[in-house]
Amino acid sequence: MSNSKLVYPVQFPLVGLDVRRFLSTKRNNDGDSGAEDDQQDVPNQNQQEQYGLYDIFAVCNHRGSMSNGHYTAYCKNPVTGKWFCYDDHLVSELDPSRVCTPDAYILFYRRRDTLPSPTLESIPRSPSSLPSSQEKQQSVDLIVNDFDERLNLD
C-alpha cells in the first residue's frame, strides 16, 4: 500500500450522470422492490426520463499530500446556477469549466427527480422580509424562558 496521494485527472459529468443501468427494476417474490418506500423506488411514467439521472452541485477539493494540504469547495448556487469557489474566508465566482480538476476529492450529486429547484421567489428579496432584531430577541427570550421553566421543574 502506498502512502503517497494519487493525482490523476478524472473526468466527471456536471449534469446527467446516468446510473440507470445500475438500478434494479425487478421485484421480490412478495412484490416488494426492497425499498422502504416503493413510491419513490419505482418511477411513474413522468419520472421515467429523469429517474437515475444526477446533477452535481458541489465538489470538495484537496491540494497537498496525504499528511497535509488545503481543502476548498466548489458549490453551485441552486437558484442562479452559478458556481462559486469557497477557499477559507474567500468566495469567488468560478467558471463551470474549472469544476473538474485532479484536486476533486468528494463529488456531491443530487438526483434530478428528488427535490424541486428553488426559485428566486423563495428567497427573501429585501431585509424587510427578514425577522427584525426585536423579533429575533423575542424568539431567544421564549427559548430561554422555556429552558428556565424546564430547569425549575426538576
PyMOL CGO cylinders between C-alpha atoms (Angstrom):
from pymol import cmd
from pymol.cgo import CYLINDER

trace = [
    CYLINDER, 0.00, 0.00, 0.00, 1.33, 3.39, -0.98, 0.3, 1, 1, 1, 1, 1, 1,
    CYLINDER, 1.33, 3.39, -0.98, 1.35, 6.33, 1.38, 0.3, 1, 1, 1, 1, 1, 1,
    CYLINDER, 1.35, 6.33, 1.38, 1.50, 8.90, -1.39, 0.3, 1, 1, 1, 1, 1, 1,
    CYLINDER, 1.50, 8.90, -1.39, -1.52, 10.67, -2.78, 0.3, 1, 1, 1, 1, 1, 1,
    CYLINDER, -1.52, 10.67, -2.78, -2.68, 9.61, -6.22, 0.3, 1, 1, 1, 1, 1, 1,
    CYLINDER, -2.68, 9.61, -6.22, -3.26, 12.55, -8.53, 0.3, 1, 1, 1, 1, 1, 1,
    CYLINDER, -3.26, 12.55, -8.53, -4.91, 11.55, -11.77, 0.3, 1, 1, 1, 1, 1, 1,
    CYLINDER, -4.91, 11.55, -11.77, -7.19, 13.75, -13.82, 0.3, 1, 1, 1, 1, 1, 1,
    CYLINDER, -7.19, 13.75, -13.82, -10.67, 12.28, -13.57, 0.3, 1, 1, 1, 1, 1, 1,
    CYLINDER, -10.67, 12.28, -13.57, -13.42, 13.46, -15.86, 0.3, 1, 1, 1, 1, 1, 1,
    CYLINDER, -13.42, 13.46, -15.86, -16.86, 13.54, -14.27, 0.3, 1, 1, 1, 1, 1, 1,
    CYLINDER, -16.86, 13.54, -14.27, -20.11, 14.92, -15.66, 0.3, 1, 1, 1, 1, 1, 1,
    CYLINDER, -20.11, 14.92, -15.66, -21.54, 18.08, -14.20, 0.3, 1, 1, 1, 1, 1, 1,
    CYLINDER, -21.54, 18.08, -14.20, -25.01, 17.21, -15.49, 0.3, 1, 1, 1, 1, 1, 1,
    CYLINDER, -25.01, 17.21, -15.49, -26.67, 13.98, -16.45, 0.3, 1, 1, 1, 1, 1, 1,
    CYLINDER, -26.67, 13.98, -16.45, -24.66, 11.33, -14.58, 0.3, 1, 1, 1, 1, 1, 1,
    CYLINDER, -24.66, 11.33, -14.58, -26.71, 8.35, -15.74, 0.3, 1, 1, 1, 1, 1, 1,
    CYLINDER, -26.71, 8.35, -15.74, -26.80, 5.43, -13.29, 0.3, 1, 1, 1, 1, 1, 1,
    CYLINDER, -26.80, 5.43, -13.29, -29.97, 3.82, -14.65, 0.3, 1, 1, 1, 1, 1, 1,
    CYLINDER, -29.97, 3.82, -14.65, -28.12, 0.77, -15.92, 0.3, 1, 1, 1, 1, 1, 1,
    CYLINDER, -28.12, 0.77, -15.92, -27.08, 0.01, -12.31, 0.3, 1, 1, 1, 1, 1, 1,
    CYLINDER, -27.08, 0.01, -12.31, -30.61, 0.26, -10.86, 0.3, 1, 1, 1, 1, 1, 1,
    CYLINDER, -30.61, 0.26, -10.86, -32.75, -2.78, -10.27, 0.3, 1, 1, 1, 1, 1, 1,
    CYLINDER, -32.75, -2.78, -10.27, -36.23, -2.84, -11.74, 0.3, 1, 1, 1, 1, 1, 1,
    CYLINDER, -36.23, -2.84, -11.74, -37.05, -6.37, -10.53, 0.3, 1, 1, 1, 1, 1, 1,
    CYLINDER, -37.05, -6.37, -10.53, -39.33, -7.04, -7.58, 0.3, 1, 1, 1, 1, 1, 1,
    CYLINDER, -39.33, -7.04, -7.58, -39.06, -9.63, -4.80, 0.3, 1, 1, 1, 1, 1, 1,
    CYLINDER, -39.06, -9.63, -4.80, -41.44, -12.61, -4.60, 0.3, 1, 1, 1, 1, 1, 1,
    CYLINDER, -41.44, -12.61, -4.60, -43.79, -10.63, -2.36, 0.3, 1, 1, 1, 1, 1, 1,
    CYLINDER, -43.79, -10.63, -2.36, -43.99, -7.82, -4.92, 0.3, 1, 1, 1, 1, 1, 1,
    CYLINDER, -43.99, -7.82, -4.92, -41.72, -5.58, -2.89, 0.3, 1, 1, 1, 1, 1, 1,
    CYLINDER, -41.72, -5.58, -2.89, -38.85, -3.88, -4.65, 0.3, 1, 1, 1, 1, 1, 1,
    CYLINDER, -38.85, -3.88, -4.65, -36.79, -3.94, -1.47, 0.3, 1, 1, 1, 1, 1, 1,
    CYLINDER, -36.79, -3.94, -1.47, -37.04, -0.22, -0.86, 0.3, 1, 1, 1, 1, 1, 1,
    CYLINDER, -37.04, -0.22, -0.86, -38.70, 1.22, 2.22, 0.3, 1, 1, 1, 1, 1, 1,
    CYLINDER, -38.70, 1.22, 2.22, -40.90, 3.44, 0.11, 0.3, 1, 1, 1, 1, 1, 1,
    CYLINDER, -40.90, 3.44, 0.11, -41.92, 1.86, -3.19, 0.3, 1, 1, 1, 1, 1, 1,
    CYLINDER, -41.92, 1.86, -3.19, -43.45, 5.13, -4.38, 0.3, 1, 1, 1, 1, 1, 1,
    CYLINDER, -43.45, 5.13, -4.38, -40.00, 6.69, -4.57, 0.3, 1, 1, 1, 1, 1, 1,
    CYLINDER, -40.00, 6.69, -4.57, -38.28, 3.48, -5.69, 0.3, 1, 1, 1, 1, 1, 1,
    CYLINDER, -38.28, 3.48, -5.69, -40.25, 2.85, -8.86, 0.3, 1, 1, 1, 1, 1, 1,
    CYLINDER, -40.25, 2.85, -8.86, -40.67, 5.85, -11.11, 0.3, 1, 1, 1, 1, 1, 1,
    CYLINDER, -40.67, 5.85, -11.11, -44.01, 6.71, -12.65, 0.3, 1, 1, 1, 1, 1, 1,
    CYLINDER, -44.01, 6.71, -12.65, -44.24, 7.49, -16.34, 0.3, 1, 1, 1, 1, 1, 1,
    CYLINDER, -44.24, 7.49, -16.34, -43.50, 11.20, -15.82, 0.3, 1, 1, 1, 1, 1, 1,
    CYLINDER, -43.50, 11.20, -15.82, -40.39, 10.49, -13.75, 0.3, 1, 1, 1, 1, 1, 1,
    CYLINDER, -40.39, 10.49, -13.75, -39.05, 7.79, -16.07, 0.3, 1, 1, 1, 1, 1, 1,
    CYLINDER, -39.05, 7.79, -16.07, -36.89, 10.18, -18.08, 0.3, 1, 1, 1, 1, 1, 1,
    CYLINDER, -36.89, 10.18, -18.08, -35.29, 11.85, -15.03, 0.3, 1, 1, 1, 1, 1, 1,
    CYLINDER, -35.29, 11.85, -15.03, -35.05, 8.74, -12.82, 0.3, 1, 1, 1, 1, 1, 1,
    CYLINDER, -35.05, 8.74, -12.82, -31.45, 7.70, -12.33, 0.3, 1, 1, 1, 1, 1, 1,
    CYLINDER, -31.45, 7.70, -12.33, -30.02, 10.98, -13.63, 0.3, 1, 1, 1, 1, 1, 1,
    CYLINDER, -30.02, 10.98, -13.63, -27.86, 13.01, -11.28, 0.3, 1, 1, 1, 1, 1, 1,
    CYLINDER, -27.86, 13.01, -11.28, -26.50, 16.55, -11.48, 0.3, 1, 1, 1, 1, 1, 1,
    CYLINDER, -26.50, 16.55, -11.48, -23.51, 17.72, -9.49, 0.3, 1, 1, 1, 1, 1, 1,
    CYLINDER, -23.51, 17.72, -9.49, -23.99, 20.56, -7.03, 0.3, 1, 1, 1, 1, 1, 1,
    CYLINDER, -23.99, 20.56, -7.03, -20.71, 20.61, -5.08, 0.3, 1, 1, 1, 1, 1, 1,
    CYLINDER, -20.71, 20.61, -5.08, -17.13, 19.36, -5.16, 0.3, 1, 1, 1, 1, 1, 1,
    CYLINDER, -17.13, 19.36, -5.16, -14.75, 19.13, -2.23, 0.3, 1, 1, 1, 1, 1, 1,
    CYLINDER, -14.75, 19.13, -2.23, -11.13, 19.58, -3.36, 0.3, 1, 1, 1, 1, 1, 1,
    CYLINDER, -11.13, 19.58, -3.36, -7.86, 18.72, -1.64, 0.3, 1, 1, 1, 1, 1, 1,
    CYLINDER, -7.86, 18.72, -1.64, -4.48, 20.15, -2.62, 0.3, 1, 1, 1, 1, 1, 1,
    CYLINDER, -4.48, 20.15, -2.62, -1.42, 18.73, -0.97, 0.3, 1, 1, 1, 1, 1, 1,
    CYLINDER, -1.42, 18.73, -0.97, -0.15, 15.40, 0.26, 0.3, 1, 1, 1, 1, 1, 1,
    CYLINDER, -0.15, 15.40, 0.26, -1.64, 12.59, 2.34, 0.3, 1, 1, 1, 1, 1, 1,
    CYLINDER, -1.64, 12.59, 2.34, -0.24, 14.14, 5.51, 0.3, 1, 1, 1, 1, 1, 1,
    CYLINDER, -0.24, 14.14, 5.51, -1.12, 17.79, 4.90, 0.3, 1, 1, 1, 1, 1, 1,
    CYLINDER, -1.12, 17.79, 4.90, -2.82, 20.07, 2.47, 0.3, 1, 1, 1, 1, 1, 1,
    CYLINDER, -2.82, 20.07, 2.47, -5.62, 22.51, 1.92, 0.3, 1, 1, 1, 1, 1, 1,
    CYLINDER, -5.62, 22.51, 1.92, -9.33, 21.97, 1.24, 0.3, 1, 1, 1, 1, 1, 1,
    CYLINDER, -9.33, 21.97, 1.24, -11.55, 24.11, -0.96, 0.3, 1, 1, 1, 1, 1, 1,
    CYLINDER, -11.55, 24.11, -0.96, -15.12, 23.67, -2.13, 0.3, 1, 1, 1, 1, 1, 1,
    CYLINDER, -15.12, 23.67, -2.13, -16.86, 24.41, -5.40, 0.3, 1, 1, 1, 1, 1, 1,
    CYLINDER, -16.86, 24.41, -5.40, -20.61, 24.86, -4.96, 0.3, 1, 1, 1, 1, 1, 1,
    CYLINDER, -20.61, 24.86, -4.96, -23.36, 25.63, -7.43, 0.3, 1, 1, 1, 1, 1, 1,
    CYLINDER, -23.36, 25.63, -7.43, -25.98, 28.19, -6.43, 0.3, 1, 1, 1, 1, 1, 1,
    CYLINDER, -25.98, 28.19, -6.43, -29.29, 26.33, -6.91, 0.3, 1, 1, 1, 1, 1, 1,
    CYLINDER, -29.29, 26.33, -6.91, -31.16, 29.48, -7.89, 0.3, 1, 1, 1, 1, 1, 1,
    CYLINDER, -31.16, 29.48, -7.89, -28.77, 31.22, -10.26, 0.3, 1, 1, 1, 1, 1, 1,
    CYLINDER, -28.77, 31.22, -10.26, -26.89, 28.14, -11.46, 0.3, 1, 1, 1, 1, 1, 1,
    CYLINDER, -26.89, 28.14, -11.46, -23.58, 29.96, -10.94, 0.3, 1, 1, 1, 1, 1, 1,
    CYLINDER, -23.58, 29.96, -10.94, -20.58, 28.17, -9.47, 0.3, 1, 1, 1, 1, 1, 1,
    CYLINDER, -20.58, 28.17, -9.47, -18.54, 29.57, -6.58, 0.3, 1, 1, 1, 1, 1, 1,
    CYLINDER, -18.54, 29.57, -6.58, -15.18, 28.67, -5.07, 0.3, 1, 1, 1, 1, 1, 1,
    CYLINDER, -15.18, 28.67, -5.07, -15.04, 28.67, -1.26, 0.3, 1, 1, 1, 1, 1, 1,
    CYLINDER, -15.04, 28.67, -1.26, -11.46, 28.97, -0.04, 0.3, 1, 1, 1, 1, 1, 1,
    CYLINDER, -11.46, 28.97, -0.04, -11.39, 29.68, 3.68, 0.3, 1, 1, 1, 1, 1, 1,
    CYLINDER, -11.39, 29.68, 3.68, -12.85, 33.18, 4.03, 0.3, 1, 1, 1, 1, 1, 1,
    CYLINDER, -12.85, 33.18, 4.03, -12.61, 33.94, 0.30, 0.3, 1, 1, 1, 1, 1, 1,
    CYLINDER, -12.61, 33.94, 0.30, -15.54, 33.34, -2.04, 0.3, 1, 1, 1, 1, 1, 1,
    CYLINDER, -15.54, 33.34, -2.04, -15.25, 33.91, -5.77, 0.3, 1, 1, 1, 1, 1, 1,
    CYLINDER, -15.25, 33.91, -5.77, -17.31, 33.08, -8.82, 0.3, 1, 1, 1, 1, 1, 1,
    CYLINDER, -17.31, 33.08, -8.82, -16.00, 30.09, -10.77, 0.3, 1, 1, 1, 1, 1, 1,
    CYLINDER, -16.00, 30.09, -10.77, -16.30, 29.23, -14.44, 0.3, 1, 1, 1, 1, 1, 1,
    CYLINDER, -16.30, 29.23, -14.44, -18.03, 25.80, -14.74, 0.3, 1, 1, 1, 1, 1, 1,
    CYLINDER, -18.03, 25.80, -14.74, -15.20, 24.57, -16.98, 0.3, 1, 1, 1, 1, 1, 1,
    CYLINDER, -15.20, 24.57, -16.98, -12.88, 24.74, -13.93, 0.3, 1, 1, 1, 1, 1, 1,
    CYLINDER, -12.88, 24.74, -13.93, -15.01, 22.46, -11.70, 0.3, 1, 1, 1, 1, 1, 1,
    CYLINDER, -15.01, 22.46, -11.70, -13.40, 19.22, -12.96, 0.3, 1, 1, 1, 1, 1, 1,
    CYLINDER, -13.40, 19.22, -12.96, -9.85, 19.15, -11.56, 0.3, 1, 1, 1, 1, 1, 1,
    CYLINDER, -9.85, 19.15, -11.56, -7.38, 16.49, -10.36, 0.3, 1, 1, 1, 1, 1, 1,
    CYLINDER, -7.38, 16.49, -10.36, -7.89, 18.01, -6.88, 0.3, 1, 1, 1, 1, 1, 1,
    CYLINDER, -7.89, 18.01, -6.88, -11.52, 16.81, -6.77, 0.3, 1, 1, 1, 1, 1, 1,
    CYLINDER, -11.52, 16.81, -6.77, -11.86, 14.65, -3.66, 0.3, 1, 1, 1, 1, 1, 1,
    CYLINDER, -11.86, 14.65, -3.66, -15.58, 14.27, -2.96, 0.3, 1, 1, 1, 1, 1, 1,
    CYLINDER, -15.58, 14.27, -2.96, -18.36, 14.81, -5.50, 0.3, 1, 1, 1, 1, 1, 1,
    CYLINDER, -18.36, 14.81, -5.50, -21.88, 15.72, -4.39, 0.3, 1, 1, 1, 1, 1, 1,
    CYLINDER, -21.88, 15.72, -4.39, -24.67, 14.79, -6.79, 0.3, 1, 1, 1, 1, 1, 1,
    CYLINDER, -24.67, 14.79, -6.79, -28.43, 15.23, -6.47, 0.3, 1, 1, 1, 1, 1, 1,
    CYLINDER, -28.43, 15.23, -6.47, -30.94, 13.00, -8.19, 0.3, 1, 1, 1, 1, 1, 1,
    CYLINDER, -30.94, 13.00, -8.19, -33.00, 15.15, -10.56, 0.3, 1, 1, 1, 1, 1, 1,
    CYLINDER, -33.00, 15.15, -10.56, -36.40, 13.84, -9.53, 0.3, 1, 1, 1, 1, 1, 1,
    CYLINDER, -36.40, 13.84, -9.53, -35.96, 14.22, -5.76, 0.3, 1, 1, 1, 1, 1, 1,
    CYLINDER, -35.96, 14.22, -5.76, -36.20, 17.92, -4.99, 0.3, 1, 1, 1, 1, 1, 1,
    CYLINDER, -36.20, 17.92, -4.99, -37.84, 20.84, -6.72, 0.3, 1, 1, 1, 1, 1, 1,
    CYLINDER, -37.84, 20.84, -6.72, -35.44, 23.50, -7.88, 0.3, 1, 1, 1, 1, 1, 1,
    CYLINDER, -35.44, 23.50, -7.88, -35.53, 26.64, -5.76, 0.3, 1, 1, 1, 1, 1, 1,
    CYLINDER, -35.53, 26.64, -5.76, -36.75, 29.80, -7.39, 0.3, 1, 1, 1, 1, 1, 1,
    CYLINDER, -36.75, 29.80, -7.39, -35.88, 33.43, -6.90, 0.3, 1, 1, 1, 1, 1, 1,
    CYLINDER, -35.88, 33.43, -6.90, -39.33, 33.87, -5.34, 0.3, 1, 1, 1, 1, 1, 1,
    CYLINDER, -39.33, 33.87, -5.34, -38.36, 31.51, -2.50, 0.3, 1, 1, 1, 1, 1, 1,
    CYLINDER, -38.36, 31.51, -2.50, -35.53, 33.81, -1.40, 0.3, 1, 1, 1, 1, 1, 1,
    CYLINDER, -35.53, 33.81, -1.40, -36.28, 36.93, 0.66, 0.3, 1, 1, 1, 1, 1, 1,
    CYLINDER, -36.28, 36.93, 0.66, -35.90, 39.93, -1.65, 0.3, 1, 1, 1, 1, 1, 1,
    CYLINDER, -35.90, 39.93, -1.65, -35.34, 42.59, 0.97, 0.3, 1, 1, 1, 1, 1, 1,
    CYLINDER, -35.34, 42.59, 0.97, -34.24, 42.89, 4.57, 0.3, 1, 1, 1, 1, 1, 1,
    CYLINDER, -34.24, 42.89, 4.57, -37.80, 43.93, 5.47, 0.3, 1, 1, 1, 1, 1, 1,
    CYLINDER, -37.80, 43.93, 5.47, -38.98, 40.37, 4.79, 0.3, 1, 1, 1, 1, 1, 1,
    CYLINDER, -38.98, 40.37, 4.79, -36.43, 39.03, 7.29, 0.3, 1, 1, 1, 1, 1, 1,
    CYLINDER, -36.43, 39.03, 7.29, -37.18, 38.93, 11.03, 0.3, 1, 1, 1, 1, 1, 1,
    CYLINDER, -37.18, 38.93, 11.03, -36.37, 42.18, 12.82, 0.3, 1, 1, 1, 1, 1, 1,
    CYLINDER, -36.37, 42.18, 12.82, -33.84, 42.23, 15.64, 0.3, 1, 1, 1, 1, 1, 1,
    CYLINDER, -33.84, 42.23, 15.64, -36.78, 42.65, 18.04, 0.3, 1, 1, 1, 1, 1, 1,
    CYLINDER, -36.78, 42.65, 18.04, -38.48, 39.53, 16.65, 0.3, 1, 1, 1, 1, 1, 1,
    CYLINDER, -38.48, 39.53, 16.65, -35.21, 37.62, 16.91, 0.3, 1, 1, 1, 1, 1, 1,
    CYLINDER, -35.21, 37.62, 16.91, -34.79, 38.73, 20.52, 0.3, 1, 1, 1, 1, 1, 1,
    CYLINDER, -34.79, 38.73, 20.52, -38.37, 37.67, 21.31, 0.3, 1, 1, 1, 1, 1, 1,
    CYLINDER, -38.37, 37.67, 21.31, -37.63, 34.21, 19.91, 0.3, 1, 1, 1, 1, 1, 1,
    CYLINDER, -37.63, 34.21, 19.91, -34.48, 33.96, 22.01, 0.3, 1, 1, 1, 1, 1, 1,
    CYLINDER, -34.48, 33.96, 22.01, -36.39, 35.11, 25.11, 0.3, 1, 1, 1, 1, 1, 1,
    CYLINDER, -36.39, 35.11, 25.11, -39.04, 32.43, 24.54, 0.3, 1, 1, 1, 1, 1, 1,
    CYLINDER, -39.04, 32.43, 24.54, -36.40, 29.73, 24.26, 0.3, 1, 1, 1, 1, 1, 1,
    CYLINDER, -36.40, 29.73, 24.26, -34.57, 30.94, 27.38, 0.3, 1, 1, 1, 1, 1, 1,
    CYLINDER, -34.57, 30.94, 27.38, -37.82, 31.17, 29.38, 0.3, 1, 1, 1, 1, 1, 1,
    CYLINDER, -37.82, 31.17, 29.38, -38.83, 27.68, 28.28, 0.3, 1, 1, 1, 1, 1, 1,
    CYLINDER, -38.83, 27.68, 28.28, -35.41, 26.37, 29.27, 0.3, 1, 1, 1, 1, 1, 1,
    CYLINDER, -35.41, 26.37, 29.27, -35.61, 28.09, 32.68, 0.3, 1, 1, 1, 1, 1, 1,
    CYLINDER, -35.61, 28.09, 32.68, -39.07, 26.62, 33.30, 0.3, 1, 1, 1, 1, 1, 1,
    CYLINDER, -39.07, 26.62, 33.30, -37.83, 23.12, 32.50, 0.3, 1, 1, 1, 1, 1, 1,
    CYLINDER, -37.83, 23.12, 32.50, -34.90, 23.55, 34.88, 0.3, 1, 1, 1, 1, 1, 1,
    CYLINDER, -34.90, 23.55, 34.88, -37.22, 24.69, 37.67, 0.3, 1, 1, 1, 1, 1, 1,
    CYLINDER, -37.22, 24.69, 37.67, -39.50, 21.66, 37.19, 0.3, 1, 1, 1, 1, 1, 1,
    CYLINDER, -39.50, 21.66, 37.19, -36.68, 19.27, 38.05, 0.3, 1, 1, 1, 1, 1, 1,
]
cmd.load_cgo(trace, "trace")
